[in-house]
Amino acid sequence: TQYIYLVGGNSAEVTNLELNFEKEGVTCEIIVLGKMKEGHSVDLTTTSRHLVPNTSCVTNYYVALEDSSSSNYVGKIIIAKKAFQTNSYLNNRTLVIGEGTKNTTRPILEIEADDVKASHGATTGRVRGDDVYYLTSRGLSVKEAEEIIVEGFFESVVAKIEAEDVREKVRAGVKS
């Protein structure tokens, strides 16, 4: 099962996504994507609460930050005492496009069971001048070059969306 959510449509957005795993064998991927326009902010919390054994959740949060925008992400993995053989991962990727941005990532792992896999990763990177220069030397404007780089940043996770109609809507959503 995939759960897809787009952020960035509002100037100041607060979102809490919670999934409770109450049935053995349930697998879910949470994909949250957003392009924060100038001055916009997102405050996102995701919680995957594993209450029974043999559940799995991967959370991918990809955000691009334009000038003076911000992202505050809290990712929680909660594994109950009887939820052995659980596998859960938090992945946060941030691409900085502009200046004066703020990015905060806070993973919280509460693990009460043995025999589980729970981990997290986070990266923040900038649009590189070399990449923009290469594309502009091929006739693109700086804005077009940055748009292509941002599309490529999102595509690595958008391509994983199973439903084609949803995948195309998400592609359109992160372009706007």
VMD Tcl script that builds the backbone (N, CA, C; Angstrom):
set m [mol new atoms 528]
animate dup $m
set s [atomselect $m all]
$s set {name element resname resid chain x y z} {
  {N N THR 1 A 0.835 -1.176 0.000}
  {CA C THR 1 A 0.000 0.000 0.000}
  {C C THR 1 A 0.882 1.242 0.000}
  {N N GLN 2 A 0.495 2.221 -0.791}
  {CA C GLN 2 A 1.202 3.498 -0.801}
  {C C GLN 2 A 0.262 4.604 -0.341}
  {N N TYR 3 A 0.799 5.519 0.448}
  {CA C TYR 3 A 0.070 6.693 0.899}
  {C C TYR 3 A 0.837 7.891 0.367}
  {N N ILE 4 A 0.219 8.681 -0.523}
  {CA C ILE 4 A 0.886 9.798 -1.189}
  {C C ILE 4 A 0.278 11.103 -0.686}
  {N N TYR 5 A 1.134 12.071 -0.353}
  {CA C TYR 5 A 0.651 13.355 0.143}
  {C C TYR 5 A 1.543 14.467 -0.400}
  {N N LEU 6 A 0.919 15.541 -0.909}
  {CA C LEU 6 A 1.659 16.707 -1.390}
  {C C LEU 6 A 1.531 17.843 -0.385}
  {N N VAL 7 A 2.652 18.504 -0.095}
  {CA C VAL 7 A 2.649 19.681 0.768}
  {C C VAL 7 A 3.107 20.880 -0.056}
  {N N GLY 8 A 2.841 22.073 0.472}
  {CA C GLY 8 A 3.334 23.279 -0.178}
  {C C GLY 8 A 2.264 24.125 -0.825}
  {N N GLY 9 A 1.031 23.703 -0.768}
  {CA C GLY 9 A -0.041 24.465 -1.391}
  {C C GLY 9 A -0.457 25.698 -0.607}
  {N N ASN 10 A -0.154 25.727 0.676}
  {CA C ASN 10 A -0.526 26.854 1.536}
  {C C ASN 10 A 0.728 27.587 1.983}
  {N N SER 11 A 0.577 28.858 2.343}
  {CA C SER 11 A 1.752 29.628 2.751}
  {C C SER 11 A 2.328 29.137 4.075}
  {N N ALA 12 A 1.478 28.651 4.967}
  {CA C ALA 12 A 1.934 28.080 6.239}
  {C C ALA 12 A 1.117 26.817 6.475}
  {N N GLU 13 A 1.766 25.693 6.362}
  {CA C GLU 13 A 1.058 24.414 6.406}
  {C C GLU 13 A 1.540 23.580 7.586}
  {N N VAL 14 A 0.588 23.019 8.329}
  {CA C VAL 14 A 0.893 22.106 9.430}
  {C C VAL 14 A 0.158 20.804 9.141}
  {N N THR 15 A 0.906 19.710 9.060}
  {CA C THR 15 A 0.316 18.419 8.706}
  {C C THR 15 A 0.826 17.340 9.647}
  {N N ASN 16 A -0.104 16.513 10.134}
  {CA C ASN 16 A 0.233 15.343 10.949}
  {C C ASN 16 A -0.329 14.108 10.260}
  {N N LEU 17 A 0.535 13.191 9.886}
  {CA C LEU 17 A 0.117 11.931 9.274}
  {C C LEU 17 A 0.447 10.808 10.239}
  {N N GLU 18 A -0.563 10.029 10.623}
  {CA C GLU 18 A -0.354 8.916 11.554}
  {C C GLU 18 A -0.897 7.638 10.959}
  {N N LEU 19 A -0.084 6.598 10.992}
  {CA C LEU 19 A -0.528 5.275 10.568}
  {C C LEU 19 A -0.309 4.302 11.708}
  {N N ASN 20 A -1.366 3.568 12.055}
  {CA C ASN 20 A -1.287 2.529 13.076}
  {C C ASN 20 A -1.321 1.172 12.389}
  {N N PHE 21 A -0.308 0.380 12.616}
  {CA C PHE 21 A -0.231 -0.962 12.045}
  {C C PHE 21 A -0.800 -1.939 13.069}
  {N N GLU 22 A -2.034 -2.396 12.825}
  {CA C GLU 22 A -2.767 -3.228 13.774}
  {C C GLU 22 A -3.023 -4.633 13.255}
  {N N LYS 23 A -2.521 -4.952 12.060}
  {CA C LYS 23 A -2.719 -6.273 11.468}
  {C C LYS 23 A -1.370 -6.783 10.963}
  {N N GLU 24 A -1.042 -8.022 11.321}
  {CA C GLU 24 A 0.232 -8.605 10.896}
  {C C GLU 24 A 0.348 -8.639 9.379}
  {N N GLY 25 A 1.576 -8.441 8.904}
  {CA C GLY 25 A 1.857 -8.548 7.481}
  {C C GLY 25 A 1.588 -7.296 6.669}
  {N N VAL 26 A 1.129 -6.231 7.305}
  {CA C VAL 26 A 0.821 -5.001 6.576}
  {C C VAL 26 A 2.118 -4.282 6.213}
  {N N THR 27 A 2.180 -3.839 4.962}
  {CA C THR 27 A 3.317 -3.084 4.447}
  {C C THR 27 A 2.801 -1.781 3.865}
  {N N CYS 28 A 3.494 -0.687 4.141}
  {CA C CYS 28 A 3.061 0.609 3.635}
  {C C CYS 28 A 4.270 1.472 3.304}
  {N N GLU 29 A 4.122 2.267 2.251}
  {CA C GLU 29 A 5.109 3.284 1.922}
  {C C GLU 29 A 4.404 4.633 1.960}
  {N N ILE 30 A 4.950 5.543 2.751}
  {CA C ILE 30 A 4.435 6.906 2.827}
  {C C ILE 30 A 5.349 7.771 1.971}
  {N N ILE 31 A 4.762 8.491 1.020}
  {CA C ILE 31 A 5.529 9.397 0.167}
  {C C ILE 31 A 4.941 10.794 0.334}
  {N N VAL 32 A 5.756 11.712 0.861}
  {CA C VAL 32 A 5.341 13.102 1.018}
  {C C VAL 32 A 6.305 13.952 0.197}
  {N N LEU 33 A 5.744 14.758 -0.704}
  {CA C LEU 33 A 6.551 15.589 -1.594}
  {C C LEU 33 A 6.067 17.026 -1.527}
  {N N GLY 34 A 6.996 17.971 -1.686}
  {CA C GLY 34 A 6.575 19.366 -1.720}
  {C C GLY 34 A 7.640 20.285 -2.253}
  {N N LYS 35 A 7.175 21.303 -2.953}
  {CA C LYS 35 A 8.042 22.385 -3.410}
  {C C LYS 35 A 7.543 23.643 -2.717}
  {N N MET 36 A 8.333 24.125 -1.776}
  {CA C MET 36 A 7.925 25.272 -0.975}
  {C C MET 36 A 8.321 26.555 -1.696}
  {N N LYS 37 A 7.320 27.340 -2.042}
  {CA C LYS 37 A 7.546 28.601 -2.739}
  {C C LYS 37 A 8.111 29.638 -1.776}
  {N N GLU 38 A 8.584 30.728 -2.343}
  {CA C GLU 38 A 9.220 31.782 -1.564}
  {C C GLU 38 A 8.360 32.202 -0.375}
  {N N GLY 39 A 8.954 32.128 0.816}
  {CA C GLY 39 A 8.287 32.550 2.036}
  {C C GLY 39 A 7.319 31.543 2.638}
  {N N HIS 40 A 7.082 30.427 1.970}
  {CA C HIS 40 A 6.152 29.416 2.487}
  {C C HIS 40 A 6.854 28.520 3.506}
  {N N SER 41 A 6.047 27.871 4.352}
  {CA C SER 41 A 6.619 26.961 5.344}
  {C C SER 41 A 5.737 25.733 5.487}
  {N N VAL 42 A 6.387 24.639 5.846}
  {CA C VAL 42 A 5.663 23.405 6.145}
  {C C VAL 42 A 6.195 22.861 7.464}
  {N N ASP 43 A 5.270 22.420 8.293}
  {CA C ASP 43 A 5.585 21.760 9.557}
  {C C ASP 43 A 4.917 20.391 9.473}
  {N N LEU 44 A 5.712 19.353 9.247}
  {CA C LEU 44 A 5.193 18.013 8.977}
  {C C LEU 44 A 5.635 17.039 10.062}
  {N N THR 45 A 4.675 16.255 10.548}
  {CA C THR 45 A 4.976 15.148 11.455}
  {C C THR 45 A 4.378 13.882 10.869}
  {N N THR 46 A 5.205 12.847 10.736}
  {CA C THR 46 A 4.703 11.529 10.338}
  {C C THR 46 A 4.957 10.564 11.486}
  {N N THR 47 A 3.986 9.685 11.723}
  {CA C THR 47 A 4.128 8.675 12.772}
  {C C THR 47 A 3.724 7.327 12.207}
  {N N SER 48 A 4.631 6.373 12.275}
  {CA C SER 48 A 4.274 4.983 11.958}
  {C C SER 48 A 4.346 4.208 13.272}
  {N N ARG 49 A 3.177 3.770 13.724}
  {CA C ARG 49 A 3.047 3.098 15.023}
  {C C ARG 49 A 2.795 1.613 14.765}
  {N N HIS 50 A 3.794 0.799 15.057}
  {CA C HIS 50 A 3.724 -0.648 14.828}
  {C C HIS 50 A 3.268 -1.322 16.124}
  {N N LEU 51 A 2.077 -1.915 16.083}
  {CA C LEU 51 A 1.473 -2.491 17.285}
  {C C LEU 51 A 1.502 -4.015 17.301}
  {N N VAL 52 A 1.745 -4.626 16.140}
  {CA C VAL 52 A 1.755 -6.088 16.009}
  {C C VAL 52 A 3.005 -6.510 15.237}
  {N N PRO 53 A 3.353 -7.803 15.270}
  {CA C PRO 53 A 4.550 -8.276 14.571}
  {C C PRO 53 A 4.417 -8.206 13.046}
  {N N ASN 54 A 5.576 -8.299 12.392}
  {CA C ASN 54 A 5.673 -8.472 10.936}
  {C C ASN 54 A 5.013 -7.356 10.141}
  {N N THR 55 A 5.295 -6.117 10.485}
  {CA C THR 55 A 4.805 -4.989 9.706}
  {C C THR 55 A 5.996 -4.219 9.150}
  {N N SER 56 A 5.729 -3.420 8.120}
  {CA C SER 56 A 6.811 -2.699 7.465}
  {C C SER 56 A 6.321 -1.342 6.983}
  {N N CYS 57 A 7.151 -0.317 7.167}
  {CA C CYS 57 A 6.804 1.021 6.696}
  {C C CYS 57 A 8.068 1.765 6.279}
  {N N VAL 58 A 8.025 2.351 5.087}
  {CA C VAL 58 A 9.081 3.242 4.615}
  {C C VAL 58 A 8.444 4.609 4.420}
  {N N THR 59 A 9.025 5.629 5.035}
  {CA C THR 59 A 8.534 6.996 4.878}
  {C C THR 59 A 9.567 7.793 4.100}
  {N N ASN 60 A 9.153 8.340 2.952}
  {CA C ASN 60 A 10.000 9.196 2.127}
  {C C ASN 60 A 9.424 10.602 2.127}
  {N N TYR 61 A 10.208 11.567 2.602}
  {CA C TYR 61 A 9.802 12.973 2.571}
  {C C TYR 61 A 10.830 13.732 1.748}
  {N N TYR 62 A 10.394 14.212 0.585}
  {CA C TYR 62 A 11.247 14.976 -0.323}
  {C C TYR 62 A 10.685 16.386 -0.427}
  {N N VAL 63 A 11.524 17.401 -0.170}
  {CA C VAL 63 A 11.068 18.786 -0.230}
  {C C VAL 63 A 12.137 19.649 -0.897}
  {N N ALA 64 A 11.684 20.581 -1.742}
  {CA C ALA 64 A 12.559 21.576 -2.357}
  {C C ALA 64 A 12.198 22.932 -1.759}
  {N N LEU 65 A 13.223 23.692 -1.355}
  {CA C LEU 65 A 13.006 24.967 -0.664}
  {C C LEU 65 A 13.476 26.138 -1.514}
  {N N GLU 66 A 12.538 27.028 -1.877}
  {CA C GLU 66 A 12.885 28.264 -2.570}
  {C C GLU 66 A 13.248 29.327 -1.535}
  {N N ASP 67 A 13.579 30.547 -1.997}
  {CA C ASP 67 A 14.015 31.635 -1.118}
  {C C ASP 67 A 13.116 31.811 0.097}
  {N N SER 68 A 13.739 31.934 1.252}
  {CA C SER 68 A 13.065 32.248 2.520}
  {C C SER 68 A 11.950 31.278 2.895}
  {N N SER 69 A 11.985 30.070 2.370}
  {CA C SER 69 A 10.985 29.066 2.750}
  {C C SER 69 A 11.584 28.148 3.814}
  {N N SER 70 A 10.719 27.359 4.444}
  {CA C SER 70 A 11.229 26.498 5.509}
  {C C SER 70 A 10.468 25.185 5.583}
  {N N SER 71 A 11.168 24.185 6.119}
  {CA C SER 71 A 10.597 22.867 6.355}
  {C C SER 71 A 11.022 22.409 7.739}
  {N N ASN 72 A 10.047 21.982 8.525}
  {CA C ASN 72 A 10.310 21.403 9.835}
  {C C ASN 72 A 9.678 20.014 9.826}
  {N N TYR 73 A 10.512 18.987 9.879}
  {CA C TYR 73 A 10.011 17.612 9.787}
  {C C TYR 73 A 10.339 16.834 11.045}
  {N N VAL 74 A 9.303 16.214 11.621}
  {CA C VAL 74 A 9.465 15.278 12.730}
  {C C VAL 74 A 8.953 13.932 12.230}
  {N N GLY 75 A 9.827 12.951 12.186}
  {CA C GLY 75 A 9.445 11.608 11.768}
  {C C GLY 75 A 9.523 10.664 12.953}
  {N N LYS 76 A 8.413 9.990 13.236}
  {CA C LYS 76 A 8.373 9.090 14.394}
  {C C LYS 76 A 8.157 7.656 13.940}
  {N N ILE 77 A 8.947 6.765 14.511}
  {CA C ILE 77 A 8.727 5.327 14.397}
  {C C ILE 77 A 8.500 4.828 15.821}
  {N N ILE 78 A 7.341 4.234 16.053}
  {CA C ILE 78 A 7.022 3.693 17.376}
  {C C ILE 78 A 6.769 2.198 17.206}
  {N N ILE 79 A 7.567 1.395 17.895}
  {CA C ILE 79 A 7.441 -0.058 17.797}
  {C C ILE 79 A 7.106 -0.601 19.185}
  {N N ALA 80 A 5.892 -1.153 19.301}
  {CA C ALA 80 A 5.409 -1.686 20.581}
  {C C ALA 80 A 6.177 -2.947 20.974}
  {N N LYS 81 A 6.083 -3.299 22.233}
  {CA C LYS 81 A 6.833 -4.427 22.791}
  {C C LYS 81 A 6.577 -5.742 22.054}
  {N N LYS 82 A 5.341 -5.981 21.621}
  {CA C LYS 82 A 5.029 -7.248 20.950}
  {C C LYS 82 A 5.166 -7.172 19.423}
  {N N ALA 83 A 5.677 -6.074 18.897}
  {CA C ALA 83 A 5.764 -5.882 17.441}
  {C C ALA 83 A 7.130 -6.308 16.892}
  {N N PHE 84 A 7.547 -7.522 17.220}
  {CA C PHE 84 A 8.835 -8.027 16.735}
  {C C PHE 84 A 8.783 -8.245 15.220}
  {N N GLN 85 A 9.942 -8.364 14.621}
  {CA C GLN 85 A 10.113 -8.531 13.173}
  {C C GLN 85 A 9.449 -7.403 12.374}
  {N N THR 86 A 9.534 -6.211 12.925}
  {CA C THR 86 A 9.066 -5.001 12.252}
  {C C THR 86 A 10.240 -4.385 11.511}
  {N N ASN 87 A 9.935 -3.755 10.372}
  {CA C ASN 87 A 10.943 -3.068 9.580}
  {C C ASN 87 A 10.400 -1.678 9.268}
  {N N SER 88 A 11.096 -0.627 9.708}
  {CA C SER 88 A 10.603 0.728 9.494}
  {C C SER 88 A 11.771 1.667 9.219}
  {N N TYR 89 A 11.577 2.585 8.254}
  {CA C TYR 89 A 12.653 3.484 7.825}
  {C C TYR 89 A 12.095 4.869 7.530}
  {N N LEU 90 A 12.805 5.899 7.986}
  {CA C LEU 90 A 12.493 7.297 7.681}
  {C C LEU 90 A 13.563 7.838 6.748}
  {N N ASN 91 A 13.151 8.490 5.660}
  {CA C ASN 91 A 14.073 9.042 4.682}
  {C C ASN 91 A 13.648 10.474 4.372}
  {N N ASN 92 A 14.497 11.445 4.694}
  {CA C ASN 92 A 14.208 12.857 4.414}
  {C C ASN 92 A 15.281 13.412 3.492}
  {N N ARG 93 A 14.856 13.951 2.334}
  {CA C ARG 93 A 15.761 14.562 1.365}
  {C C ARG 93 A 15.285 15.986 1.104}
  {N N THR 94 A 16.202 16.942 1.246}
  {CA C THR 94 A 15.868 18.348 1.037}
  {C C THR 94 A 16.798 18.928 -0.015}
  {N N LEU 95 A 16.208 19.645 -0.988}
  {CA C LEU 95 A 16.969 20.341 -2.020}
  {C C LEU 95 A 16.753 21.833 -1.824}
  {N N VAL 96 A 17.842 22.564 -1.615}
  {CA C VAL 96 A 17.773 24.005 -1.412}
  {C C VAL 96 A 17.977 24.688 -2.760}
  {N N ILE 97 A 16.968 25.474 -3.161}
  {CA C ILE 97 A 17.029 26.188 -4.435}
  {C C ILE 97 A 17.423 27.642 -4.211}
  {N N GLY 98 A 16.973 28.231 -3.107}
  {CA C GLY 98 A 17.177 29.656 -2.886}
  {C C GLY 98 A 18.024 29.960 -1.669}
  {N N GLU 99 A 17.961 31.224 -1.271}
  {CA C GLU 99 A 18.724 31.719 -0.124}
  {C C GLU 99 A 17.781 31.927 1.063}
  {N N GLY 100 A 18.348 31.932 2.256}
  {CA C GLY 100 A 17.579 32.236 3.455}
  {C C GLY 100 A 16.582 31.158 3.841}
  {N N THR 101 A 16.846 29.927 3.457}
  {CA C THR 101 A 15.940 28.821 3.777}
  {C C THR 101 A 16.256 28.265 5.164}
  {N N LYS 102 A 15.291 27.546 5.711}
  {CA C LYS 102 A 15.505 26.883 7.000}
  {C C LYS 102 A 14.980 25.459 6.886}
  {N N ASN 103 A 15.781 24.509 7.327}
  {CA C ASN 103 A 15.406 23.101 7.246}
  {C C ASN 103 A 15.767 22.413 8.556}
  {N N THR 104 A 14.776 21.783 9.177}
  {CA C THR 104 A 14.999 21.045 10.413}
  {C C THR 104 A 14.424 19.644 10.249}
  {N N THR 105 A 15.206 18.653 10.626}
  {CA C THR 105 A 14.756 17.259 10.585}
  {C C THR 105 A 14.994 16.641 11.955}
  {N N ARG 106 A 13.952 16.010 12.498}
  {CA C ARG 106 A 14.099 15.378 13.811}
  {C C ARG 106 A 13.488 13.983 13.791}
  {N N PRO 107 A 14.319 12.956 13.654}
  {CA C PRO 107 A 13.793 11.589 13.736}
  {C C PRO 107 A 13.635 11.169 15.199}
  {N N ILE 108 A 12.536 10.482 15.478}
  {CA C ILE 108 A 12.285 9.956 16.824}
  {C C ILE 108 A 11.958 8.474 16.680}
  {N N LEU 109 A 12.783 7.630 17.268}
  {CA C LEU 109 A 12.561 6.188 17.221}
  {C C LEU 109 A 12.321 5.694 18.642}
  {N N GLU 110 A 11.119 5.179 18.885}
  {CA C GLU 110 A 10.761 4.604 20.186}
  {C C GLU 110 A 10.573 3.110 19.975}
  {N N ILE 111 A 11.542 2.335 20.427}
  {CA C ILE 111 A 11.548 0.902 20.137}
  {C C ILE 111 A 11.515 0.127 21.445}
  {N N GLU 112 A 10.443 -0.645 21.639}
  {CA C GLU 112 A 10.301 -1.453 22.846}
  {C C GLU 112 A 10.491 -2.942 22.568}
  {N N ALA 113 A 10.565 -3.330 21.290}
  {CA C ALA 113 A 10.664 -4.748 20.924}
  {C C ALA 113 A 12.085 -5.096 20.503}
  {N N ASP 114 A 12.397 -6.387 20.611}
  {CA C ASP 114 A 13.642 -6.914 20.069}
  {C C ASP 114 A 13.358 -7.449 18.669}
  {N N ASP 115 A 14.415 -7.768 17.936}
  {CA C ASP 115 A 14.296 -8.370 16.608}
  {C C ASP 115 A 13.508 -7.472 15.652}
  {N N VAL 116 A 13.956 -6.210 15.545}
  {CA C VAL 116 A 13.339 -5.258 14.619}
  {C C VAL 116 A 14.439 -4.541 13.836}
  {N N LYS 117 A 14.042 -3.921 12.730}
  {CA C LYS 117 A 14.928 -3.040 11.976}
  {C C LYS 117 A 14.257 -1.676 11.933}
  {N N ALA 118 A 14.935 -0.676 12.457}
  {CA C ALA 118 A 14.406 0.681 12.437}
  {C C ALA 118 A 15.580 1.631 12.227}
  {N N SER 119 A 15.452 2.509 11.232}
  {CA C SER 119 A 16.549 3.425 10.944}
  {C C SER 119 A 16.018 4.679 10.258}
  {N N HIS 120 A 16.933 5.625 10.075}
  {CA C HIS 120 A 16.558 6.883 9.437}
  {C C HIS 120 A 17.755 7.455 8.700}
  {N N GLY 121 A 17.456 8.338 7.748}
  {CA C GLY 121 A 18.502 9.031 7.018}
  {C C GLY 121 A 17.982 10.381 6.568}
  {N N ALA 122 A 18.891 11.358 6.488}
  {CA C ALA 122 A 18.496 12.693 6.042}
  {C C ALA 122 A 19.659 13.333 5.300}
  {N N THR 123 A 19.342 14.010 4.200}
  {CA C THR 123 A 20.349 14.771 3.471}
  {C C THR 123 A 19.756 16.110 3.061}
  {N N THR 124 A 20.620 17.102 3.000}
  {CA C THR 124 A 20.254 18.416 2.480}
  {C C THR 124 A 21.333 18.817 1.495}
  {N N GLY 125 A 20.915 19.236 0.305}
  {CA C GLY 125 A 21.866 19.664 -0.712}
  {C C GLY 125 A 21.351 20.884 -1.447}
  {N N ARG 126 A 22.253 21.550 -2.129}
  {CA C ARG 126 A 21.912 22.740 -2.914}
  {C C ARG 126 A 21.938 22.408 -4.399}
  {N N VAL 127 A 21.208 23.217 -5.166}
  {CA C VAL 127 A 21.351 23.163 -6.615}
  {C C VAL 127 A 22.760 23.663 -6.900}
  {N N ARG 128 A 23.547 22.842 -7.563}
  {CA C ARG 128 A 24.955 23.170 -7.806}
  {C C ARG 128 A 25.103 24.094 -9.003}
  {N N GLY 129 A 25.977 25.065 -8.842}
  {CA C GLY 129 A 26.251 26.014 -9.919}
  {C C GLY 129 A 26.750 25.337 -11.179}
  {N N ASP 130 A 27.559 24.279 -11.022}
  {CA C ASP 130 A 28.078 23.549 -12.186}
  {C C ASP 130 A 26.946 22.942 -13.004}
  {N N ASP 131 A 25.948 22.408 -12.319}
  {CA C ASP 131 A 24.814 21.797 -13.020}
  {C C ASP 131 A 24.014 22.851 -13.781}
  {N N VAL 132 A 23.773 23.981 -13.131}
  {CA C VAL 132 A 23.036 25.067 -13.783}
  {C C VAL 132 A 23.843 25.592 -14.969}
  {N N TYR 133 A 25.149 25.777 -14.774}
  {CA C TYR 133 A 26.008 26.272 -15.857}
  {C C TYR 133 A 25.957 25.333 -17.060}
  {N N TYR 134 A 26.069 24.043 -16.820}
  {CA C TYR 134 A 26.037 23.070 -17.917}
  {C C TYR 134 A 24.742 23.203 -18.715}
  {N N LEU 135 A 23.617 23.259 -18.022}
  {CA C LEU 135 A 22.325 23.336 -18.716}
  {C C LEU 135 A 22.138 24.672 -19.427}
  {N N THR 136 A 22.608 25.772 -18.825}
  {CA C THR 136 A 22.481 27.072 -19.502}
  {C C THR 136 A 23.400 27.151 -20.713}
  {N N SER 137 A 24.525 26.442 -20.670}
  {CA C SER 137 A 25.415 26.429 -21.846}
  {C C SER 137 A 24.795 25.652 -23.005}
  {N N ARG 138 A 23.718 24.934 -22.737}
  {CA C ARG 138 A 22.986 24.198 -23.778}
  {C C ARG 138 A 21.748 24.971 -24.240}
  {N N GLY 139 A 21.647 26.236 -23.822}
  {CA C GLY 139 A 20.576 27.085 -24.322}
  {C C GLY 139 A 19.398 27.289 -23.391}
  {N N LEU 140 A 19.427 26.688 -22.218}
  {CA C LEU 140 A 18.324 26.873 -21.269}
  {C C LEU 140 A 18.556 28.123 -20.423}
  {N N SER 141 A 17.471 28.717 -19.947}
  {CA C SER 141 A 17.596 29.818 -18.992}
  {C C SER 141 A 17.949 29.233 -17.620}
  {N N VAL 142 A 18.386 30.090 -16.716}
  {CA C VAL 142 A 18.695 29.632 -15.355}
  {C C VAL 142 A 17.446 29.026 -14.718}
  {N N LYS 143 A 16.292 29.674 -14.908}
  {CA C LYS 143 A 15.041 29.165 -14.334}
  {C C LYS 143 A 14.709 27.788 -14.902}
  {N N GLU 144 A 14.842 27.607 -16.218}
  {CA C GLU 144 A 14.568 26.301 -16.837}
  {C C GLU 144 A 15.534 25.238 -16.319}
  {N N ALA 145 A 16.806 25.614 -16.166}
  {CA C ALA 145 A 17.812 24.675 -15.660}
  {C C ALA 145 A 17.459 24.223 -14.248}
  {N N GLU 146 A 17.088 25.177 -13.389}
  {CA C GLU 146 A 16.717 24.823 -12.016}
  {C C GLU 146 A 15.477 23.937 -11.988}
  {N N GLU 147 A 14.505 24.214 -12.863}
  {CA C GLU 147 A 13.293 23.392 -12.924}
  {C C GLU 147 A 13.619 21.947 -13.295}
  {N N ILE 148 A 14.524 21.753 -14.244}
  {CA C ILE 148 A 14.922 20.396 -14.648}
  {C C ILE 148 A 15.619 19.679 -13.493}
  {N N ILE 149 A 16.478 20.393 -12.783}
  {CA C ILE 149 A 17.187 19.792 -11.643}
  {C C ILE 149 A 16.193 19.394 -10.553}
  {N N VAL 150 A 15.218 20.248 -10.276}
  {CA C VAL 150 A 14.206 19.945 -9.252}
  {C C VAL 150 A 13.359 18.750 -9.687}
  {N N GLU 151 A 12.965 18.709 -10.962}
  {CA C GLU 151 A 12.197 17.559 -11.467}
  {C C GLU 151 A 12.978 16.263 -11.280}
  {N N GLY 152 A 14.274 16.291 -11.572}
  {CA C GLY 152 A 15.112 15.106 -11.389}
  {C C GLY 152 A 15.212 14.689 -9.933}
  {N N PHE 153 A 15.273 15.673 -9.042}
  {CA C PHE 153 A 15.317 15.403 -7.600}
  {C C PHE 153 A 14.079 14.627 -7.160}
  {N N PHE 154 A 12.909 15.075 -7.595}
  {CA C PHE 154 A 11.663 14.410 -7.211}
  {C C PHE 154 A 11.454 13.086 -7.938}
  {N N GLU 155 A 11.968 12.961 -9.151}
  {CA C GLU 155 A 11.659 11.793 -9.986}
  {C C GLU 155 A 12.105 10.479 -9.358}
  {N N SER 156 A 13.180 10.498 -8.581}
  {CA C SER 156 A 13.659 9.247 -7.982}
  {C C SER 156 A 12.612 8.603 -7.084}
  {N N VAL 157 A 11.757 9.398 -6.467}
  {CA C VAL 157 A 10.696 8.833 -5.624}
  {C C VAL 157 A 9.352 8.804 -6.355}
  {N N VAL 158 A 9.094 9.775 -7.232}
  {CA C VAL 158 A 7.836 9.786 -7.992}
  {C C VAL 158 A 7.732 8.533 -8.856}
  {N N ALA 159 A 8.843 8.097 -9.417}
  {CA C ALA 159 A 8.843 6.903 -10.279}
  {C C ALA 159 A 8.398 5.654 -9.528}
  {N N LYS 160 A 8.473 5.660 -8.202}
  {CA C LYS 160 A 8.065 4.504 -7.392}
  {C C LYS 160 A 6.556 4.438 -7.158}
  {N N ILE 161 A 5.837 5.498 -7.515}
  {CA C ILE 161 A 4.387 5.511 -7.302}
  {C C ILE 161 A 3.749 4.530 -8.271}
  {N N GLU 162 A 3.027 3.574 -7.721}
  {CA C GLU 162 A 2.508 2.454 -8.513}
  {C C GLU 162 A 1.374 2.849 -9.454}
  {N N ALA 163 A 0.457 3.673 -9.022}
  {CA C ALA 163 A -0.704 4.046 -9.841}
  {C C ALA 163 A -0.300 5.153 -10.822}
  {N N GLU 164 A -0.412 4.852 -12.113}
  {CA C GLU 164 A 0.053 5.789 -13.141}
  {C C GLU 164 A -0.663 7.138 -13.076}
  {N N ASP 165 A -1.986 7.130 -12.878}
  {CA C ASP 165 A -2.728 8.389 -12.829}
  {C C ASP 165 A -2.284 9.244 -11.643}
  {N N VAL 166 A -2.026 8.610 -10.514}
  {CA C VAL 166 A -1.543 9.334 -9.334}
  {C C VAL 166 A -0.137 9.862 -9.591}
  {N N ARG 167 A 0.706 9.029 -10.186}
  {CA C ARG 167 A 2.082 9.424 -10.498}
  {C C ARG 167 A 2.092 10.697 -11.353}
  {N N GLU 168 A 1.234 10.763 -12.374}
  {CA C GLU 168 A 1.195 11.936 -13.256}
  {C C GLU 168 A 0.666 13.170 -12.524}
  {N N LYS 169 A -0.309 12.993 -11.650}
  {CA C LYS 169 A -0.822 14.119 -10.859}
  {C C LYS 169 A 0.254 14.651 -9.916}
  {N N VAL 170 A 1.025 13.746 -9.333}
  {CA C VAL 170 A 2.100 14.160 -8.431}
  {C C VAL 170 A 3.177 14.903 -9.213}
  {N N ARG 171 A 3.545 14.397 -10.383}
  {CA C ARG 171 A 4.535 15.104 -11.219}
  {C C ARG 171 A 4.074 16.529 -11.498}
  {N N ALA 172 A 2.817 16.680 -11.858}
  {CA C ALA 172 A 2.273 18.018 -12.126}
  {C C ALA 172 A 2.278 18.867 -10.857}
  {N N GLY 173 A 1.981 18.251 -9.721}
  {CA C GLY 173 A 1.923 18.978 -8.451}
  {C C GLY 173 A 3.257 19.523 -7.997}
  {N N VAL 174 A 4.338 18.790 -8.226}
  {CA C VAL 174 A 5.650 19.275 -7.785}
  {C C VAL 174 A 6.268 20.233 -8.799}
  {N N LYS 175 A 5.688 20.330 -9.998}
  {CA C LYS 175 A 6.167 21.308 -10.985}
  {C C LYS 175 A 5.604 22.696 -10.713}
  {N N SER 176 A 4.417 22.746 -10.135}
  {CA C SER 176 A 3.751 24.048 -9.965}
  {C C SER 176 A 4.354 24.859 -8.839}
}
mol reanalyze $m
mol bondsrecalc $m
mol representation Tube
mol addrep $m
